[in-house]
Amino acid sequence: MSFYSNFQSDKCPGAITGNPLNGLTEKVCIQAEKIFDACIKQTQLENYALTLTDLTPENPTYPLTFISARSLSSEGTVTGLTVDRQTDKPCARVQATVSIPVEVLYTDAAGVEGSATATVSLPVDVLLFVPAPSIIPYTVRAVVSAVAPDATFVSATEGFTASVCVTVILKIAMPVELLVPSYGYCVIPPAQEFAQEVCAGFFELPLYPQTRPCACKGGC
């Protein structure tokens, strides 16, 4: 039995029975990522060691002067995941380590600008709703952002010591197929080309001065 047969076994696939409501025309099965639960954690890491790797250019002249550091991707790596379901709560205890790739910009002692990569790791221990076991497994995903506004150079092997502002959004996600009401396909309007109309104000002027009745007392 197909998905539409569960709802309209005597109709055409995806048809809406009765009078369409507010433009609804059909039922559509869409593929989507369902987020069962999510939470956000924001914290400031003090004196965090940014160990540098993949230096470009290689073999800079030490010491290095810090410029900035920012996350390279919005997707974090989740490792060491454990999920403990709570018997007295619908939520589960989710523990993991979220790793964030970071690009570090600097200048060396010779004034040459360079870049390197580092990793910021943050342990998380939170309560989230986790769906019941199913054939399609859920995943724990992390949307991340990290920035270091200030850092101090330590050594060539230890890199920088930094203050890092970290945001982690932890999500319980699963790819699903959802049956939703549809208004039909989207209508894509034509693109409006950008044009800097330098002469717009001038072209809007009348070709000749506009005449108007005389308002002077006693004639003009």
PyMOL commands that set and color helices and strands:
alter all, ss='L'
color gray80, all
select helices_A, chain A and resi 3-6+200-203
alter helices_A, ss='H'
color red, helices_A
select strands_A, chain A and resi 26-50+53-56+65-71+77-85+91-107+113-129+139-155+159-182
alter strands_A, ss='S'
color yellow, strands_A
deselect
rebuild
show_as cartoon
